[in-house]
């Protein structure tokens, strides 16, 4: 006997994927033998409820309708059937078996709130501000921290520990906000619509993820007026600005903790009478305190402290509101796993009150619809917290395919994300192949090996053969990136051919005047096509082929169709794909293909692809 169910087939579950609160969901179960009884087993995780929904006979199976709860929920469901002999059988994601063996399917129930559509439609460009563009060599004297300034723009970032065995990240190259302004026309040539800046607030490190003053632009980057000018000039070019909010921890050398006494007022490390003492958790004061992952220079903040919430989000001139008023269009929440759900919800409420069309992005490295952090199921995407998440699952699946994996695995993993995420959140993902936290994309895709020592990794350059392979894979990966739902995101310099292994080797300076011109032209072309074609911006996605190295995506918005046909394999790939009309054109090269009898036949070269329109 066999029974069957496919959660991604509208014949068995309608509608597809996540549903809004109160929606009706039709379930159907197929069977090739008579059954006495069939039941849908429903567990509501947040409400702590278990219930059973009897299904009714229908054709060659059983069906029923589930009404989703009125509040956001995470539902886990399976089926139980009774055979004519009275025996019971359970059906879950892993097939039929006993009750203890079943794995339930997920049904996300979300509140249908407003999600700004500008973010997912366009191209995002991520900048590590110290390393993008400098107009003059800065002087770091008098600034917080012991700053070392590189005179040469093309130096390698310092990565060795100092004499005390610490990596201080206190070497600076002097990129600035005015430098970014000077390159806005360049970003516009890439069709960038969102500029995502790593932290720009005062801090004693070049990465600035250890905030020293949330209310002040780091003086090496510029002034608040420079930031306002950046936003004005960006907006004039149709580019919005997304800021990095590091609200889980501060720097130990900050105005609030002040462990080194740089700031005039008393910090929490100096006095229990400090205005900021209740921001931190000491055991006992002052020698032991909670810190992010135990890093002593990153004391963790107690987000439940009323004075901290007032400062960051609740007051009319809170940090979140203040920088939106200065011109920012959204926030990216660093280490969102470390932030309480209600804190994230308050940030979104404040943003919507201050600037209704602003966007809230969360840093999450896994499937954010069912993430458990610190033994707590998170609610990132249920309508009241973030609008979208960094799509690290996309990066993981794409890189695996590009380096020899099976396209069917990419499709499986991405369809699971599409099924689990609310549609607006799926189309609002920050799709990435590389970031400030990962090795450079060209190095990842080209290097035949990873040197064992960091000394060797710091001086490693791809051989001509590795470079050729890396560039071919990077171009193919970019084609996938720009063809997929969500915002295609470029980490500064990837479009120019920058190399480098892990942090801080991936944070070298942008090679102005030494870019790979062919690669840069290719990214400009992809950006222009993304900007021109609505189907690439917000169209539905379908998979026409996903086997081995071959991957064919179909995007459609009303009558406009775009097909990305790609081959990551090392051999040519012959394909036949359905095509309406007699002619197709590769938008990248202008090459034309003729269809016969509704089928388009083409041969893709190794590590190559076409974008058919």
N, C-alpha and C positions, 0 to 999 in steps of 0.2 A: 504494500500500500504506500502511496505517496501523497503528501499534501504540500502545497507551495504558496509562497507569498514573496513579493518583491516590493520593498518600500519605495523604490524609485520608479515604479511603473504605475501610471495613473489608473490602470485597470484594477490595481490592488490597493492603492492608497491615493486618494484624491482630496485635497490638492497635494502637490509635491512639497516635501520639505517642511520647514517651520510654518506655523500658523499663528494668526493673531488671536488674542483673547476672545473667547466666545464663538470662534469659528466652528463650523461643522466639518468633520473629517469622515469621509466614507472609507471603510475598510472592507476588503473582500479577500477570501481565502479560497484557493483552488484545491480540489480533491478529485482523485480518479476512482474513489470507492465511496459507498454510502457511509455516512456518519450519523450517530444518534444525536450529537450535540457539539456545538462549537462556541467558544467563548473567548472574547478579547480580555486579557488581563492587563490592568492599568495601575501603575504605581505613580503617584504624584509626589515627587521628592520633597519639595519645599513645604507642601501642606501635610506631608506624612500620611497620606491616604492611600489605601489599596481598594480597588473596586473591580467588579467584573461586568462586562457588557456582553449579554447573549447575542450571538449572530443568528440570522435567519437563513434557511435554505434559499438559494438563488441560482438557477441554471445548473452548472456543474460545480458549484461551490457554495459558500456561505458569505453573507455580507451584513453590515450594520453601520450605524452612524454614531460617532463619538462627538459630543459637544465639548469643546475645549473649555477649561476653567476661565472664570472672569478675571483672574489675576495671572500675571506672568508665572510660568511654571516650567519645570523640566519633567516630562513624562517618560517613563520607561514601560514598554509594552511587549507582550508576547501572546501566544495563543495556546489554548488547551482544547483538545478534542476528545470526545468519548466514542469509542468504537461500538459496534453492535453487541460485542461480547462483554461490554462493560469496562474494558480496560481504557486507561487514560494515556494520552500522549501529549507532550508539550512541544511547541514549535517556537524556536528563537532564531537569532541571527546565525547561529552555528548549526542549524538544522533541527531534526526531530530527536527527541530523547526523553529521559526522565526529567522530573521537575527540577532537580538540583543541577542538571546539565545545561539548562537553557541560558542563552545570553539575550538580553532584551534589546529591542530597537529603541532609538531615541526620538522623541517628538518635542521640539522646542516650541513653547507657547510664549509669544512676546506681545508687548503692548505697542500698538502701531503709532508711535510718536514721530515727530518730524526729524528727518535726517537730511542735512544739506547735500544736494546732489552734485555740487560743484567739485567736491573733493575727488570722488571716485571716477568722474568723467575725464579728468585731466591728468597731466604728467607732473610728478613731484620730483624735485631735485633736492637732495640732502647735502648740506654743507657743514663741515667741521670748521668753524669760523677762523681759527688761528691759521689754517693751512690753505685757504682758498685764494685770497688775493691781498697783497699788502702794497701800500702806496709809498711807505717810507719805513726804515728800520726804527722800531720804537725804543724808548728808554724805559726800562722797568723799575727804575729806582723810585722808592717811596710807595710802591704798590704792595698790596698784601702778598706775602710769600717771598721767597728768594728766587727771583726770576732770572733765568739765563736766556739771552737772546741770540739766536743764530744770525750771523751776518750774511751767510750765503742762503739763498732761498732754496737751493737744491740739496742742502745737507740732509743726511739721514737722521730722523728723530732719535733722540737718546733713549736707549732701552736698558742699559746696564744699571744695576743697583749702585747706589753711592757707597761711600766708605762705611756707612752704618748698615748697609745691606738693604736699604729701602729704594724702591723705584718711586721717585717723587713727581714725575710728569711735570717738571717745572722748567722745561726748555720751551721757548716760544719762537715762532717764526714771524709773528706780527701781522697776520691777516686781520682785517678790520671791517667794520660796517661800511665805511666809505669805499673800501676796496670792493665789497660786494656790489655797492651801488654802481661802481664804475663798470661792472660786468653784467648789469641787468640786460643790456641789449644782447649779449652773448646768450644768456638764459632764454631770452625771448626767441632767439634763433633756434633753440632746441624745443620750442613750443611748450616751455615750462609754464604751468598754471598755479603751482603751489611750491613755495620755497620753504623747506623744513630746515630750521637752524638748530644744531646742537646748542647746548646752553650758552647764553650770552651774558649771564649775570656775573658780577664780581666773584672771583674765586682764586685760590692760590695754586691752581693747576691749569695746564693748557686745555684739558678736556672740560673743565668747569662743571663736572657733575658733583663737585663738593662745594655747593653754594656757600658763599660768604655773606652776600647781601642781595636779597631778592628784589630790592627796590632800586638797585643801581646797575647800570651797564658796566661791565668790566672796562676800566679806563684804557686798557690796551686795545680794546675793540672800538671805543669811541664814547659817545655821550647819548643821553636820552634823545636829544634833538637829532643826532645821527640816525637813531632808530626810527624816529618819526619820519625823517626824510626817506629812509629806506622803504618804509611802508608806503609813503606817498608815491614814490617813483615806481615801486613795484605795482601798485594798484593802477597807475596810469598805463602800465603795459599789460594789464589783465592778470597779474600775478598776485596771489594771496600769500600771507606769511604765517607760518605755523611755528610756535615756540615750544621749546623743550622744558617741561616743568618737572623739577626734581624735588618732590614734596615728601619723600619717605625719610630722607636724611639730609643733614647739612654737612658742611666741613667742620672739622674740629677747630680750624683756624678761621672762624667766622664771627660775625658780629654777635651771634646768638650764643655760641659755645665759648669762643674766645680763649681757647686753651693756651695760646701763645701771647696773649695780652696785646695784640696789635690794635684793637679797637678801644676807644676811650671808656665806653660804658662797661659795666660789669656783665660778663657772660656767665652762663650756667656752670662752667668749669671753675669759675673764680669765687662765686658767692651763691649761697642758697637764697639770698635776697634779690637775685637777678630777676629782671622782668621775664626772662626766658627759662627760668629754672624748671618750671613744670612742663616744658616742651620735651624734656629728656627723662630717661629712667635710669637712676643710679642705684648701685647695690655693692657697697655704700658709696656715697659721695665723698670725694670727687674722683677716686681712682678707678672705679669700675662702673661701666655704663653699657647699655645696649648699643650695639653698632651694627651697621649693615654688613651681614655675613662675617661679623667679627672684626672688620677692618677698623682699627682704632681711630683713623683719621676721618671716618664717616659715622659720627654718632647718629643713631636712629632717633627720629622724632616720634613722639607720642601724638598721633593724629587725633586722638580723642580729647586732648587738652583744649578747653574752650578758647584760651587766648591764642593758641596756634590756629584753630579753625577760623577765628575772627580775622586773624592776620592774613591767612592764605585765601579765604573764600567768603566769609560771612559779611564783613564790613563793606560799606559802600565804596571804600577805596582799597579793597583787598588786593592782594597781588594778582589774582586771576583777573579781576575787573580792571585794575589799573593798566595793565599792558594791552588789554583789548582796547581800552580808550586811546592808547597811544598809537594804535593802528594794527595790532596783531589780529589775525582772523581765526585763531584756534590754538589749542594746546595739545601737545603729545605728552602723555603721562609716563615718565620713566618708571620702571619696575612696578607696573600696575598691580602685580601680584601682591605687593607689600602694602597696598593701600586698601583700607576698609571700603566695602561696597557703598556704604552710606556717605562716606567722604567723597568718593567719585561722583555719586549722585548729586551731592551738594555743589560740586564744581560745575557739573553740567547745568544745574538750575541757575547758578550765578551767571554762567556764560550766556544762557538763553535770555536771561533778564537784561544783560548788558548789551549783547550783540546777537540777536535771534538766529542769524544764519552762520554763527561760528561753529567750528567743528572740533570734536573731542576724540582724540586717538589714544589708544592704550598700547603699551608695550607688553605683549604676551607672546610667548614662543611656541605655544601649542594650540590645539583646538580650543578657542576661547568660549565655546558654548557649553562645555562640560568640564572646564578646568577646576581641579581641586588644588587649592593653595593653603598650606598650613592647616590641613584637615578640614577645610571649609570649601564647599561648593560655591563658585563665584557666579555673579550675575551680570557680567560685562555687557551682554548684548540683548537684554530683555526689554529695552525701551527707556530705561531711566538712567543708565550709566553712560558708557562710551557709545559714540556713533559707529566706530569701526576700530579695527585692531591691526597691528603690524602682522603681515601674513607670512610668518616664518614657515608654516607648513608648506606654502607654495615654494619657498626657496629650497627646502629640503627635498621635495619631490622633483622639482625642476633640475636641480644639480645632479640628483641621482640618475635621472633620465639622460642628461647631457653627457654624463661620464660612463655611459654604457648600460644603464638600467632599462627596464621594460616600460614602454609607454602606458601599458595597461595599469601599472602600479601608480603612475601619475594620475591617470583618469580616476582610478579607485579612490585615491586619497583626496583629490580635489572635489569629486562628487560627494564625498562624505562631508567636506566642509560646506559645500553648497546646500546639502540636505539639512545640515544642523544649524546653519546661520539664517537669521531672518534675511529676506532678499536685499533689503537696503544695506544691511551690514556686510553681506557678501560682496555687493558692488561698491562698498566703501573701504575695502581692505587696502592697506599700504603694501602693495606687492613689491617684493624685494628679491634681488639676487646677491646683493652685498650691502653692508652697512659699516658703521664705525666699530661695530663689535665683531666683525667677521673678516677673515683674510680677503685680500683683493680678488675680485672675480676673475680677472685674467690669470692670476697666479693659480687660483683654485682649479681652473679649467685647463691650464697648460702644463703645469709642473708634473713631470712623470714620477717624481718622488718628493718627499718633504725632508729636507736635511735635519739631522738629529739635533744639532746644537743651534742655539739662537744666534751665535756668532755667524754660523754659515747661512742661516735663514736671513739675517740682516743684510748680507752682501749678495744674496742669490738673485740672479737674473735669468730669465728663461733663455734657453738655447734657441737658435733659429728654428729648429724643428718644433720645439715646445711652443714657441711663440706663434707659429703658423697654426698649430692645433688649438691653442688657447684663443686666438682671434676668431677662428672658424666657429668654435663652440660659443664664444661670447656673442657673436653676431646672431647665431641661431637662438641662444637664450634670450637675447633682446627681442627677437621677433616673437617668441612666446610671451615674453613679459608685456609687450605692447598690444598683444592680441587677446590678453586674458582680462576678464572682468575685474574691476578694481583699478586703483591708480598705479600705473607703472612708475617705479621710483628708481632714480639714478643716483648713486653715491658719487659725489663730486670726483671727477677724474676717471671714472670707469669708462666714460665715453671717449677719453683721450688715450687710453691704454696704460694707465698707471698700474704698477705691479707692487707686491708686498705681501708677506705672510701676516701673522697675527699682530694684534695691538702691541706696540704703537707703530709697527712696520707698515700697517695698512693706512696710516694717517700721515703719509707724506704730503708734500705741497703739490698743488696743481701745476702741471708742467707748461706754463704759458710759453708759447712759441716752439714747444717741442711735442705737440700733440701728434697722434697718429691721424693724419688728415682723412684717410679713407674711412676709418672707424668713426670719426667725428661726423663726417658727411652722412654716414649710415644712420647714426642716432638722430641727426636732424631730419632725415627723410622719414624715419619711423614716427618722430614727434609730429611732423606735418600731417602724416596720414591719420594718426590718432585724432588730431584736431579737426580734420576734415570729415571723418566718417563717423556718423552717429552710431552705427552698428558696433564699432570698436569702443565707443565711449560707454554705452549703456545697453547694448543689445543682449538678447538671450544667448546662451552658449549651448552648443551640442557637439558631440564627438562623432566624426564620420569615420575615424580610423584611429586605433591605438593598439599597435602590436609591435613589440620589439623596439627598434629605433624610430618607427614611423608614428607620427602623431598629427592628426588633422582636426583642427577646431573650426567650427562654423559659428559665426556671430551674426545675428539678425535683429534688425529694428525695423518694424513694418516691412516695406518692400526692399530695404537695403540689406544686402548680404555680403559679408566678407569672410573668406576662408583662408586660414593659415595652414599650409601643408608643409610639414617639416620632417626631416630625416636626420636623426642623430647617429645613425649607424655608419659603419666604415665601408659599406658597399652601396651602390646605387639601389634605389627603391622604386619599383614600378607600382603605380597606384591607379585605381579607377574609382572616381568619386562622383556622386550624383550632382548634376548641374543643370539648372533651368536656363534655357537660352542656348544659342549656338556658339557663343564666343566668351572666353574668359581672358583676362589680362593680369599679368603679374605687376602689381602696382610698384614694385621695387625696381624692376628692370625694363618694364614696358613690353616684355615678351608676351605673345598671344598664343592661346591654346584653343583648339576647336573641339566642341563637344558633339558627340554622335549618339542619337537615341537616348538623350538625357544623361549620358555619362561622359565624364572628362577623364581622359587617359594622359598621364604624365609620368615622367621619370625624374625623380629627385636625386641630385648628386649626393655623395657622402657628406655628412655634416653640412647640409644645405636646406634651403626652403624657399617657398614662394608665398606671396600674399595676393590671393586671387580676388578680383573685383569684377 
